[in-house]
Amino acid sequence: MVALEQAIDTSGSISGAKVIGRDVNVYYGDAHALKGVDLNIGECEVTSLIGPSGCGKSTFLRCLNRMNDVIDGCRVTGRIELDGIDIHSKNVDVVHLRARVGMVFQKPNPFPKSIYDNIAYGPRIHGLAQNKTQLDEIVQASLERAGLWKEVQDRLEQPGTGLSGGQQQRLCIARAIAVNPEVILMDEPCSALDPIATARVEELIDELRTRYTIVIVTHSMQQAARVSQRTAFFHLGEIVECGDTEELFTNPKDERTQGYITGRFG
Amino acid sequence: MATINEHIVKSFDDQLNRINDLVVRMGGLAEAQVAGALDAMVKRDCELAARVIEGDDQIDDLEHELEQVSVLLLALRQPMANDLRRVVAALKISSDLERIGDYAANAAKRVIALEATERHRSASSLSRMAQQVRVLLRDALDAYVTSDAERALEVWRRDVKIDELYGSLFEELLEQMKADPGDIAACTHLLFIAKNIERIGDHATNIAESVHYLVTGRYMEGARPRGVDPNMPAAAEA
């Protein structure tokens, strides 16, 4: 076997990190879910977080826009920086933080409103549009960037919940984009979608990364390999290995990574 | 090869083991074919040469089977990491072994043609070179079976010696032809046999490269060490 003398830097040191996590710990009551995680997330690239269920990857994802704040009994320690600013600092407005760090969930969850209002909701509450024309522009641009405009442009007043699953997920991505985020977090965005809808979302992720920093949690090794430039493998609340996606999937350094991605333990 | 086993899905292991078995079987056959061709050359045994020529089909069949199993595995399992490298290495090694089989059969054909010239020409360095190639191939295949990257590297470095032997053999045969034009036909056959043996060495070296990649996940660094090919003027080498 290959000698593994060289220390593996699990933080995945890269220049131009948009988000930096240092010694991040999360406790759910007494349970220590995330144990001293260090991770750098590069600007305008896709980072995928993989690992078996319960390994802490979604917990870490939720730390990045303080979604864990709303979970009872959840305690987060350590430091998370967005553009060098500690997101737990008193000066940070969490509503504003979540506009900068948007989120897309596993199950498409459009509001029970029209397609138009699904997109317009965020810009309205954040005061991003001065008038109806500007709001229309934001709605159209967001739907275009999410690759949904052509499919819905003549039915913007119909309920978002009436779209197909794949369209609903792209609607949710458009909704996240509408408030001008810098980072988009995706928690298994394709696990409820068929292969065609999945391919559309993956293509979209590839387009979006020219503009946004994307962090995606996925259970599909192939998806992580396809869409991301960097991959972090979580196991039992720790990062085992983080590196270039290409390298991690063809020649992982750690036996546990190898075991997981090749289907030898779960 | 403990690393193949222990997948959660057992049939995945079965398929990988089958690919591995096919490579090993092909390797064994290729070794036997090369040994047969070289023995036929040394002993001037046309019957043995004929058996080598016939035997080539078996290697081709195994290569076919291995390709089908590999394609199926890639489609069904989408292997990652060392599993992926194992399948890729098996495909590459099997095509090298198939070529080696072809060269052995070609050499055997030349043995028969050589006998037909009724000139009992030989070249002293030819059997030495043949012996070295046999060992090179054996070591490359042993490196595969034992997943030994160091040994693969050692095989890779040794091919240069065979190239050098080929170079001196070429000169030797050229001198013979100049000295006695009646020997040209026999020497030409010997030259082709030598070229076939030299090519077998190159493919054994390819196998060593694949083994190194399979085991370490890294490609061999730097250009392959090679001797001077007397057939080629230096400028045409690139």
HADDOCK unambig.tbl for C-alpha pairs under 7 A between the chains (distance, minus, plus):
assign (segid A and resid 1 and name CA) (segid B and resid 215 and name CA) 6.58 0.50 0.50
assign (segid A and resid 1 and name CA) (segid B and resid 216 and name CA) 6.85 0.50 0.50
assign (segid A and resid 2 and name CA) (segid B and resid 216 and name CA) 5.59 0.50 0.50
assign (segid A and resid 249 and name CA) (segid B and resid 80 and name CA) 5.96 0.50 0.50
assign (segid A and resid 249 and name CA) (segid B and resid 81 and name CA) 5.24 0.50 0.50
assign (segid A and resid 250 and name CA) (segid B and resid 80 and name CA) 6.20 0.50 0.50
assign (segid A and resid 250 and name CA) (segid B and resid 81 and name CA) 4.02 0.50 0.50
assign (segid A and resid 250 and name CA) (segid B and resid 82 and name CA) 6.94 0.50 0.50
assign (segid A and resid 251 and name CA) (segid B and resid 81 and name CA) 5.30 0.50 0.50
assign (segid A and resid 251 and name CA) (segid B and resid 82 and name CA) 6.92 0.50 0.50
assign (segid A and resid 251 and name CA) (segid B and resid 217 and name CA) 5.32 0.50 0.50
assign (segid A and resid 252 and name CA) (segid B and resid 81 and name CA) 6.66 0.50 0.50
assign (segid A and resid 258 and name CA) (segid B and resid 81 and name CA) 6.57 0.50 0.50
assign (segid A and resid 261 and name CA) (segid B and resid 80 and name CA) 6.35 0.50 0.50
assign (segid A and resid 262 and name CA) (segid B and resid 79 and name CA) 6.47 0.50 0.50
assign (segid A and resid 262 and name CA) (segid B and resid 80 and name CA) 5.40 0.50 0.50
assign (segid A and resid 262 and name CA) (segid B and resid 81 and name CA) 6.69 0.50 0.50
assign (segid A and resid 262 and name CA) (segid B and resid 83 and name CA) 6.80 0.50 0.50
assign (segid A and resid 263 and name CA) (segid B and resid 7 and name CA) 5.80 0.50 0.50
assign (segid A and resid 263 and name CA) (segid B and resid 8 and name CA) 6.08 0.50 0.50
assign (segid A and resid 264 and name CA) (segid B and resid 6 and name CA) 5.95 0.50 0.50
assign (segid A and resid 264 and name CA) (segid B and resid 7 and name CA) 4.31 0.50 0.50
assign (segid A and resid 264 and name CA) (segid B and resid 8 and name CA) 5.34 0.50 0.50
assign (segid A and resid 265 and name CA) (segid B and resid 8 and name CA) 6.61 0.50 0.50
